[in-house]
Amino acid sequence: MTGAVASISSFSISLVRNGVRNQVLDNVDLQIRPGEILGLVGESGSGKSVLALSLLGLLPQASHPMVNGQVLVGGVDMLRAKAGELRRVRRELLGAIFQDPMTSLNPTMRIGRQIGERTHDDAESVRLLQTVGVRDAELRLRVYPHELSGGLRQRVMAAIAVAGRPRLIVADEPTTALDVTVQAQLLDLLRELRDDFGCSVLLITHDLGVADQIADRLAVLYRGELVEIGPAAEVVRDPQHDYTRSLLASRLTLTMPRDDRFAGGAAESGPAVRIRDLHRTFSVRRGRGGTREIQAIDGVDLDIAAGESLAIVGESGSGKSTLLRIVAGLEKPSSGSVTLSGSGGPQMVFQDAGSSLTPWLSVGEMLGERLGSLKLPRAEVRSRVADALAAVGLPTEVAKARPGELSGGQRQRVGLARATMIPPAVLLCDEPTSALDASLAKSMLALIRDLRARIGMTVLFVTHDLAVARLMGDRIAVMQNGRVVELGPAEEVISAPREEYTRALLAAVPEIAGLPGVAS
């Protein structure tokens, strides 16, 4: 199409993974029009992220890409241009929001300096952080990425992406780590940038509910092929391809029948986890000298019964991930106590799979390490690793791969497999399904359910997805500004919330108009 911001023509690419060349994209034709928001939807491993990297001229050379066709941005072939020309296009025409913010931000630089590379002005950096929903924006300029929650890191990525006023923003799963209210803010921000500055947006997501909120057109990618494309309303309400219909049918919703619920029952015994008057404060530098304290956890009291599943929901920065890390023993509280009953320590599935897996070890080596104390024969270790991968929907061949060779969703599943190699008494889940499409999320939730039923495992499940919280929790705890503001049976909290904050979270869940249920 003449005048397209980006034009992808007869594009095919294969990559070498584990010594085998695999076809990732096959004869894709796609144009991104000036000022449009194009949603690209597909499951993990469908080739969405490789398409994004192709547009950015960032294909992984270590995987020996073989390409055919063209990928043009501003008339420049991003597959064959020289390095200097690629840098110019990325600097002047492109902005990017990646799925895994911890691997995209520089861990050695403060947030303000990273945004300042694009804005060259602290006041503008503060304004951008405020625009993408970061509280205490001026203070956040002085912190490092590891001092922020996953959701806050995602918002920082969004601020950097829009700072240069690009013609095209490539947003690869930008809402996966965000609660529903901040997700809505980010989607509104992308729409406002399009409206105010005329930029185009490629929104890559596994969530049809998210894409339907702002996309003008939807393109559906399945196993590297573009199987459907058209106006968003038509694709969602009258899908032509079986795969698109299956994506719609697999959505997790707040109105799923109760007999579809994954949670089980708690044991009639004392608490497996007891939390008393828990506080956690962080000191942040302000201005020239001096510090300010941020209260991440502010007087939390909770009892979680043996065998119970407690879902913890709240906005990013509400303290839910900090609470989980304290229970895991990864952080110390400023005051208060956490008591775990029974033998064996807790195991944790992290939100940010990319930074929680050892990059230089293969998946098989990482999983096998968990079995080291059992002194098993090598053949038995390999068999158990294969079983663990199969349980989370991954083929045996993944055992040979390193984390960098996997998609975000695949890395997340490896994290769950590692945590459950030896079933723990308490499983701590920090957004384990945030990077997964709906069908894979369901399979992972079912795995956690099955483990819980088999060994009486207690589960603390942090999520920003209220549909997942309802499915996984016997009870739901709602956190705001470091406090538990509502606690009760899952169905009651969802259907009859007492607190205005809980009602606001429910109101922000994206819906697909005209379809039953609420999208996750």
Phi and psi in degrees as a GROMACS rama.xvg file:
@    title "Ramachandran Plot"
@    xaxis  label "Phi"
@    yaxis  label "Psi"
@TYPE xy
-63.1558  134.757  THR-2
84.653  5.15012  GLY-3
-65.477  140.783  ALA-4
-65.629  -40.2508  VAL-5
-139.079  140.655  ALA-6
-133.949  121.962  SER-7
-112.445  119.993  ILE-8
-126.608  122.287  SER-9
45.5688  45.0576  SER-10
-89.2912  121.786  PHE-11
-128.565  145.297  SER-12
-147.918  139.89  ILE-13
-124.341  147.709  SER-14
-129.109  150.292  LEU-15
-90.2349  122.419  VAL-16
-131.035  125.632  ARG-17
57.2371  36.1575  ASN-18
79.4921  2.29517  GLY-19
-119.909  132.925  VAL-20
-82.6069  127.277  ARG-21
-120.932  138.796  ASN-22
-77.1494  121.323  GLN-23
-100.92  -45.2885  VAL-24
-129.007  142.224  LEU-25
-132.07  102.826  ASP-26
57.2136  52.6493  ASN-27
-86.233  130.828  VAL-28
-120.621  124.441  ASP-29
-158.458  133.044  LEU-30
-119.692  138.306  GLN-31
-107.506  116.951  ILE-32
-82.2337  155.356  ARG-33
-58.5493  129.708  PRO-34
75.6213  8.28989  GLY-35
-100.992  156.387  GLU-36
-108.091  115.306  ILE-37
-107.716  120.856  LEU-38
-91.4327  127.544  GLY-39
-111.659  114.461  LEU-40
-117.601  139.594  VAL-41
178.338  165.069  GLY-42
-76.5932  167.414  GLU-43
-57.2624  134.158  SER-44
86.3525  3.54032  GLY-45
-78.9464  -11.5354  SER-46
106.413  4.59419  GLY-47
-58.9137  -49.5975  LYS-48
-68.5319  -33.9505  SER-49
-65.0175  -37.4174  VAL-50
-62.4632  -41.6754  LEU-51
-62.6533  -45.7561  ALA-52
-62.965  -33.5158  LEU-53
-64.995  -42.9431  SER-54
-62.4001  -32.5861  LEU-55
-88.7237  -3.46748  LEU-56
66.9356  36.0413  GLY-57
-124.107  33.7925  LEU-58
-61.2562  140.533  LEU-59
-70.915  104.94  PRO-60
-66.7016  -25.5337  GLN-61
-64.7855  -19.6995  ALA-62
-93.0095  9.06365  SER-63
49.8999  63.0967  HIS-64
-65.0073  136.941  PRO-65
-114.437  121.562  MET-66
-123.082  151.44  VAL-67
-134.137  153.29  ASN-68
89.8937  -164.962  GLY-69
-133.026  148.212  GLN-70
-130.77  103.542  VAL-71
-106.502  132.765  LEU-72
-128.297  119.079  VAL-73
57.5067  31.9272  GLY-74
81.5396  -1.24436  GLY-75
-98.7955  131.715  VAL-76
-78.3827  106.851  ASP-77
-73.2289  -8.75545  MET-78
-88.245  -23.8702  LEU-79
-130.933  -5.31273  ARG-80
-67.4966  156.605  ALA-81
-71.5364  160.576  LYS-82
-57.86  -41.9075  ALA-83
-63.4173  -40.2096  GLY-84
-67.7982  -38.1955  GLU-85
-63.3207  -41.6536  LEU-86
-63.0831  -40.2834  ARG-87
-62.5643  -44.8079  ARG-88
-63.374  -43.9721  VAL-89
-63.9925  -37.0252  ARG-90
-72.6455  -41.288  ARG-91
-96.7775  -28.8657  GLU-92
-116.775  -19.8383  LEU-93
-121.035  146.555  LEU-94
-130.271  151.168  GLY-95
-137.769  138.414  ALA-96
-123.548  111.115  ILE-97
-90.888  163.057  PHE-98
-67.2219  -37.8876  GLN-99
-112.141  88.6174  ASP-100
-63.6678  -31.1517  PRO-101
-65.9986  -30.041  MET-102
-88.4246  -3.31147  THR-103
-105.013  -25.8335  SER-104
-90.0162  150.024  LEU-105
-78.8845  114.807  ASN-106
-68.7594  -14.5926  PRO-107
-96.3048  -3.08632  THR-108
-115.298  140.401  MET-109
-66.4143  155.07  ARG-110
-58.0746  -42.9913  ILE-111
-60.4291  -38.4399  GLY-112
-68.384  -37.106  ARG-113
-68.531  -41.165  GLN-114
-70.405  -36.975  ILE-115
-63.5841  -22.2834  GLY-116
-61.8043  -23.6541  GLU-117
-101.179  -36.1509  ARG-118
-93.0347  -32.7318  THR-119
56.8932  28.0724  HIS-120
-158.675  118.429  ASP-121
-62.0689  -39.143  ASP-122
-62.4597  -40.8324  ALA-123
-68.1615  -36.1276  GLU-124
-63.3608  -42.5111  SER-125
-62.0943  -43.5301  VAL-126
-61.5721  -41.3774  ARG-127
-65.1358  -42.5099  LEU-128
-62.1045  -40.7817  LEU-129
-64.048  -38.4849  GLN-130
-62.1629  -36.5647  THR-131
-93.3697  14.7211  VAL-132
87.4317  26.7676  GLY-133
-92.5721  117.941  VAL-134
-74.6699  155.6  ARG-135
52.1393  48.3785  ASP-136
-59.0024  -40.939  ALA-137
-63.8462  -38.5881  GLU-138
-69.3745  -35.7381  LEU-139
-65.5424  -22.6051  ARG-140
-59.1067  -23.8507  LEU-141
-100.916  7.17561  ARG-142
-104.219  164.678  VAL-143
-95.5198  159.459  TYR-144
-54.2629  -38.7417  PRO-145
-68.6196  -13.7115  HIS-146
-87.1788  1.10356  GLU-147
-110.93  153.693  LEU-148
-69.9699  166.003  SER-149
-58.5312  -39.9952  GLY-150
-66.3315  -39.1268  GLY-151
-68.0878  -37.5377  LEU-152
-62.2675  -38.0285  ARG-153
-63.5337  -38.896  GLN-154
-68.2252  -36.2168  ARG-155
-62.503  -41.8171  VAL-156
-58.1704  -41.6902  MET-157
-63.5201  -41.0413  ALA-158
-62.5497  -42.156  ALA-159
-64.4995  -40.3264  ILE-160
-63.0142  -38.6914  ALA-161
-90.395  -7.2014  VAL-162
-63.182  -33.3617  ALA-163
-89.0548  8.40993  GLY-164
50.8681  59.7794  ARG-165
-73.5877  162.677  PRO-166
-81.057  -27.4396  ARG-167
-138.575  126.738  LEU-168
-104.471  122.44  ILE-169
-98.0062  108.66  VAL-170
-109.24  102.936  ALA-171
-96.3347  100.51  ASP-172
52.9807  53.5454  GLU-173
-71.8084  -15.91  PRO-174
-105.72  6.19001  THR-175
-63.3307  -31.741  THR-176
-98.152  6.43058  ALA-177
-104.906  143.959  LEU-178
-69.0111  167.884  ASP-179
-65.504  -33.1446  VAL-180
-71.514  -42.7992  THR-181
-73.0162  -32.7809  VAL-182
-56.6499  -45.5899  GLN-183
-63.1393  -39.0332  ALA-184
-63.296  -42.5639  GLN-185
-67.3374  -41.2264  LEU-186
-63.9031  -40.5569  LEU-187
-61.8489  -39.6673  ASP-188
-62.3873  -45.1781  LEU-189
-61.5211  -40.1318  LEU-190
-66.0405  -41.8208  ARG-191
-64.9852  -39.2282  GLU-192
-62.0542  -42.0372  LEU-193
-61.8687  -44.8695  ARG-194
-69.7461  -41.0565  ASP-195
-82.0723  -35.4599  ASP-196
-116.769  -4.30429  PHE-197
72.798  14.7155  GLY-198
-76.562  157.273  CYS-199
-96.327  158.273  SER-200
-133.766  128.412  VAL-201
-102.087  107.776  LEU-202
-99.6725  107.679  LEU-203
-96.8324  126.031  ILE-204
-157.014  155.426  THR-205
-96.4878  -0.420913  HIS-206
-107.543  105.541  ASP-207
-62.1826  -30.9828  LEU-208
-63.4684  -39.9141  GLY-209
-66.8792  -48.4682  VAL-210
-60.3493  -39.1746  ALA-211
-66.7381  -21.0112  ASP-212
-64.8036  -38.3406  GLN-213
-132.757  -10.3575  ILE-214
-74.4279  138.226  ALA-215
-78.2951  -42.2938  ASP-216
-128.731  156.297  ARG-217
-122.954  135.723  LEU-218
-119.723  132.61  ALA-219
-110.081  123.982  VAL-220
-109.48  128.771  LEU-221
-135.739  115.625  TYR-222
50.688  43.8767  ARG-223
83.869  -1.42145  GLY-224
-114.55  142.06  GLU-225
-82.7655  107.491  LEU-226
-98.4459  -16.4419  VAL-227
-159.004  140.475  GLU-228
-152.011  140.583  ILE-229
173.392  -179.181  GLY-230
-54.3161  139.477  PRO-231
-54.9127  -45.3123  ALA-232
-60.8188  -38.4623  ALA-233
-71.2419  -42.9494  GLU-234
-63.4811  -40.7551  VAL-235
-74.8761  -41.207  VAL-236
-93.7882  -16.978  ARG-237
-142.784  63.0886  ASP-238
-64.6055  140.929  PRO-239
-98.0249  -20.8486  GLN-240
-107.211  143.918  HIS-241
-58.5744  -36.1756  ASP-242
-65.6273  -41.1505  TYR-243
-61.4878  -42.1534  THR-244
-62.712  -37.0763  ARG-245
-68.8308  -35.0314  SER-246
-62.1576  -43.2251  LEU-247
-64.7292  -39.9983  LEU-248
-70.7559  -23.6887  ALA-249
-91.7679  3.85001  SER-250
-62.1534  138.196  ARG-251
-81.1372  128.546  LEU-252
-130.515  161.23  THR-253
-76.5409  -8.09529  LEU-254
-113.463  16.1242  THR-255
-60.3625  143.099  MET-256
-56.73  146.577  PRO-257
-62.5775  -25.7962  ARG-258
-74.5785  -6.46594  ASP-259
-90.011  -0.625289  ASP-260
-69.1539  140.459  ARG-261
-90.7303  -18.2728  PHE-262
-72.5254  151.004  ALA-263
-109.907  -155.798  GLY-264
-109.046  155.217  GLY-265
-91.4055  152.411  ALA-266
-73.969  150.547  ALA-267
-86.238  76.1579  GLU-268
-151.492  -176.388  SER-269
-68.6949  171.489  GLY-270
-67.3991  139.522  PRO-271
-80.0199  -30.1345  ALA-272
-131.929  125.403  VAL-273
-122.566  122.568  ARG-274
-117.587  126.513  ILE-275
-129.229  122.062  ARG-276
44.7223  50.8464  ASP-277
-81.6232  131.788  LEU-278
-131.256  145.743  HIS-279
-147.753  120.055  ARG-280
-117.462  148.589  THR-281
-120.763  139.28  PHE-282
-96.4645  129.165  SER-283
-123.535  133.474  VAL-284
-66.4804  141.905  ARG-285
-129.918  128.597  ARG-286
57.4865  -144.482  GLY-287
-95.7159  93.9403  ARG-288
86.4078  160.041  GLY-289
83.0339  158.936  GLY-290
-135.694  162.727  THR-291
-129.935  140.883  ARG-292
-94.5469  134.132  GLU-293
-108.487  125.312  ILE-294
-86.7014  102.277  GLN-295
-81.6746  -39.5959  ALA-296
-125.836  129.03  ILE-297
-131.048  78.7876  ASP-298
76.2877  51.6224  GLY-299
-88.6866  132.174  VAL-300
-124.609  123.079  ASP-301
-147.878  143.491  LEU-302
-120  126.354  ASP-303
-117.053  118.171  ILE-304
-69.2018  155.077  ALA-305
-60.3399  128.082  ALA-306
84.8368  -3.64591  GLY-307
-84.1571  154.05  GLU-308
-115.341  118.418  SER-309
-109.502  120.614  LEU-310
-93.065  133.07  ALA-311
-116.177  119.404  ILE-312
-121.636  160.491  VAL-313
160.217  167.777  GLY-314
-66.6818  158.911  GLU-315
-59.5857  133.873  SER-316
88.1955  2.43514  GLY-317
-78.0003  -12.5942  SER-318
107.152  -0.0946658  GLY-319
-67.6601  -40.5242  LYS-320
-70.6517  -36.7409  SER-321
-62.0531  -42.1474  THR-322
-58.1268  -44.8514  LEU-323
-64.2294  -40.8339  LEU-324
-66.3803  -33.6526  ARG-325
-68.1362  -43.4042  ILE-326
-60.63  -36.7797  VAL-327
-73.7217  -13.3532  ALA-328
83.7623  12.4213  GLY-329
-84.7644  -18.7557  LEU-330
-135.773  153.52  GLU-331
-100.864  139.727  LYS-332
-72.9786  155.218  PRO-333
-71.6209  -34.4829  SER-334
-161.058  167.956  SER-335
92.4744  -176.822  GLY-336
-143.521  153.279  SER-337
-128.801  123.85  VAL-338
-119.491  126.268  THR-339
-109.313  129.107  LEU-340
-93.3096  162.766  SER-341
83.1745  174.082  GLY-342
-95.1567  157.578  SER-343
84.1945  134.01  GLY-344
-80.6022  169.425  GLY-345
-75.3202  158.866  PRO-346
-119.84  147.714  GLN-347
-124.677  137.212  MET-348
-106.162  116.521  VAL-349
-85.1675  156.21  PHE-350
-69.1884  -41.7399  GLN-351
-99.548  82.6533  ASP-352
-58.6808  -36.8463  ALA-353
-60.5092  -36.0728  GLY-354
-93.0919  -7.26533  SER-355
-98.707  -7.26154  SER-356
-105.324  142.4  LEU-357
-72.7569  116.666  THR-358
-67.9828  -25.6696  PRO-359
-94.929  -0.766858  TRP-360
-101.857  148.072  LEU-361
-73.6772  161.974  SER-362
-59.6032  -42.1239  VAL-363
-61.2805  -39.4352  GLY-364
-65.8406  -41.6404  GLU-365
-64.1894  -44.7689  MET-366
-69.0683  -39.4083  LEU-367
-63.1604  -32.2066  GLY-368
-56.8997  -34.4985  GLU-369
-65.4983  -20.4293  ARG-370
-98.3454  4.61079  LEU-371
-56.5555  -38.9006  GLY-372
-69.9513  -15.3901  SER-373
-85.093  -11.1678  LEU-374
54.4802  47.4795  LYS-375
-85.455  152.34  LEU-376
-61.7734  154.58  PRO-377
-58.5821  -39.6789  ARG-378
-62.6091  -38.8065  ALA-379
-68.4482  -38.655  GLU-380
-61.4666  -46.4686  VAL-381
-60.7037  -39.9255  ARG-382
-64.5839  -43.1003  SER-383
-68.6161  -36.353  ARG-384
-62.6666  -44.3797  VAL-385
-62.0756  -40.9151  ALA-386
-64.2626  -41.37  ASP-387
-65.1397  -40.3001  ALA-388
-66.2991  -42.513  LEU-389
-62.1692  -36.0422  ALA-390
-64.6092  -25.5962  ALA-391
-106.926  18.0549  VAL-392
79.3556  27.812  GLY-393
-116.889  142.452  LEU-394
-73.1612  159.73  PRO-395
-58.5084  -30.899  THR-396
-61.3766  -23.5223  GLU-397
-61.8434  -24.6027  VAL-398
-57.5456  -27.0062  ALA-399
-84.2581  -13.5155  LYS-400
-84.9005  153.908  ALA-401
-95.8908  159.072  ARG-402
-53.1402  -38.0452  PRO-403
-66.0422  -14.5977  GLY-404
-92.8015  0.997457  GLU-405
-108.819  156.115  LEU-406
-73.373  166.708  SER-407
-58.469  -41.9266  GLY-408
-65.7073  -38.5523  GLY-409
-66.038  -39.8336  GLN-410
-62.9146  -38.3668  ARG-411
-62.9573  -39.5067  GLN-412
-69.465  -35.2714  ARG-413
-62.3851  -39.344  VAL-414
-59.5861  -40.6547  GLY-415
-69.0108  -40.7495  LEU-416
-60.2235  -41.0013  ALA-417
-64.799  -41.4525  ARG-418
-68.5011  -24.7523  ALA-419
-111.214  11.5084  THR-420
-55.8613  -45.5955  MET-421
-113.77  109.385  ILE-422
-55.276  123.639  PRO-423
-85.5365  162.014  PRO-424
-72.5613  -36.2361  ALA-425
-129.121  124.318  VAL-426
-107.05  123.532  LEU-427
-105.888  115.627  LEU-428
-112.473  114.606  CYS-429
-105.379  93.0405  ASP-430
55.4896  50.3923  GLU-431
-70.2657  -17.67  PRO-432
-108.227  7.99996  THR-433
-65.8524  -26.4149  SER-434
-98.3791  7.17235  ALA-435
-107.265  146.611  LEU-436
-69.3014  168.75  ASP-437
-61.5007  -42.6133  ALA-438
-66.96  -40.174  SER-439
-71.1933  -34.996  LEU-440
-60.837  -43.6631  ALA-441
-60.4332  -42.0288  LYS-442
-66.6586  -36.5753  SER-443
-69.6968  -41.3478  MET-444
-62.3123  -39.4904  LEU-445
-64.5059  -37.331  ALA-446
-62.5184  -46.1748  LEU-447
-62.3638  -40.3841  ILE-448
-59.568  -46.2227  ARG-449
-64.8502  -42.4507  ASP-450
-62.1187  -42.0951  LEU-451
-62.9476  -43.411  ARG-452
-67.1971  -35.1865  ALA-453
-75.7811  -37.644  ARG-454
-119.279  5.46286  ILE-455
68.1484  31.5372  GLY-456
-70.5686  137.511  MET-457
-85.1705  140.665  THR-458
-128.155  127.767  VAL-459
-108.805  118.359  LEU-460
-121.681  103.09  PHE-461
-87.2173  130.437  VAL-462
-154.389  152.037  THR-463
-97.3721  -1.47789  HIS-464
-97.7493  109.222  ASP-465
-66.7674  -30.0805  LEU-466
-65.4481  -41.7912  ALA-467
-65.2661  -41.5412  VAL-468
-58.7769  -42.8266  ALA-469
-64.8906  -39.707  ARG-470
-71.2005  -36.2158  LEU-471
-96.3521  -22.2784  MET-472
-99.2777  133.074  GLY-473
-67.1109  -41.1255  ASP-474
-126.447  160.102  ARG-475
-122.779  131.296  ILE-476
-108.93  126.965  ALA-477
-102.443  123.313  VAL-478
-108.951  141.362  MET-479
-144.694  126.167  GLN-480
50.6267  42.8806  ASN-481
83.5426  2.05429  GLY-482
-120.963  150.914  ARG-483
-85.1671  110.789  VAL-484
-97.5227  -16.5599  VAL-485
-152.546  138.822  GLU-486
-147.546  128.373  LEU-487
-178.362  178.194  GLY-488
-54.6066  141.393  PRO-489
-54.6716  -47.5394  ALA-490
-65.3218  -36.0226  GLU-491
-67.9645  -42.2644  GLU-492
-63.0792  -38.4496  VAL-493
-76.2636  -43.7145  ILE-494
-87.6796  -26.3561  SER-495
-141.851  63.3714  ALA-496
-64.7103  141.209  PRO-497
-89.2744  -32.5585  ARG-498
-94.9895  143.112  GLU-499
-60.8906  -36.1076  GLU-500
-62.7983  -42.567  TYR-501
-63.3812  -40.9605  THR-502
-63.2123  -36.4738  ARG-503
-66.5154  -39.4905  ALA-504
-61.5758  -43.6218  LEU-505
-65.3902  -37.6225  LEU-506
-67.3618  -23.7201  ALA-507
-87.6415  -5.00339  ALA-508
-64.6568  127.762  VAL-509
-68.3183  133.563  PRO-510
-109.153  153.837  GLU-511
-104.127  106.427  ILE-512
-58.3975  135.087  ALA-513
87.5409  -4.78303  GLY-514
-114.214  149.801  LEU-515
-69.9154  144.299  PRO-516
88.8556  177.996  GLY-517
-122.449  132.754  VAL-518
-72.0756  149.133  ALA-519
